[in-house]
């Protein structure tokens, strides 16, 4: 299945049904009077987040969604039938923006969360509604109210606990394939990863988290260089960033600074997220080379730098345990926040 994380679609709710002009015609009822019913309500447009989707590819082939018009009224004070609601199912993590791509209309970040985007039009009133003591035979009936219509942008931000960042060929895809069942493309040339990949890491029966691997960043990615930084949105929701640095690079400090600069330029709070820095591919380095690179990185970033080799499975478990600690702490904080926001708790 092809990965698609942005789509533009057109939605229109249903118009309301028309009211009617009708009069009672029974043989033995004198002065029957008006009995035209009201029109039915038009169908709504609702977005719903479901957990069995992970791409917006369906919206490449179906881009127009229209709800039906409400039924017209009828005699004997019969109201027209209300039109069915159109429910558009999207992956969890989908954000809905106005046509300007800046105004957010909704963020469906939980399974089952719904957003009423376009409300169906109300039905028009039949002539029975307009009868008065002085106007006993009204011949007025209203048309149904029009529905709402708009173009919207859908943007998918994957729900992951850990975000993998780094330069191309830093070993992100190899790490993901080592610690999870994901099968990303792995090769010895840059940009083998062309779209985000997800992997589930299980440390025990009760401990697991999701890792998101995005295409590698290069200098100037925020200006469109390489694959650009559009995929950084998929790690905005992560609890912690895992920054992999190729230990065989000529200047590991410059590699770290390049990614940090791109995170700052992108914004979205990424630069403020907790970051675990890992010197990768240490199986290809001598002990003194590892010590030299780790010391240089720690002086530059001001924090502890871990070492690892995904290929040789060196220190991988230590890195995963560190990630799990961050994820567990973040989940506990979110649970406390939701509990505080829930009335009556």
RAVEN-V184071 format. One record per helix or strand. SS is the DSSP state (H for helix, E for strand). FROM is the first residue (numbers start at 0). TO is the last residue. Records with the same first field share a line. If there is no record, write none. Layout:
SS->FROM-TO ; FROM-TO
This chain:
E->5-11 ; 22-22 ; 33-33 ; 44-49 ; 63-65 ; 73-73 ; 77-77 ; 85-90 ; 93-96 ; 103-107 ; 113-117 ; 148-155 ; 161-164 ; 166-166 ; 196-201 ; 207-212 ; 216-216 ; 239-245 ; 273-279 ; 304-306 ; 308-308 ; 313-313
H->57-60 ; 126-129 ; 171-178 ; 220-222 ; 229-234 ; 251-265 ; 269-271 ; 281-283 ; 286-300 ; 315-340
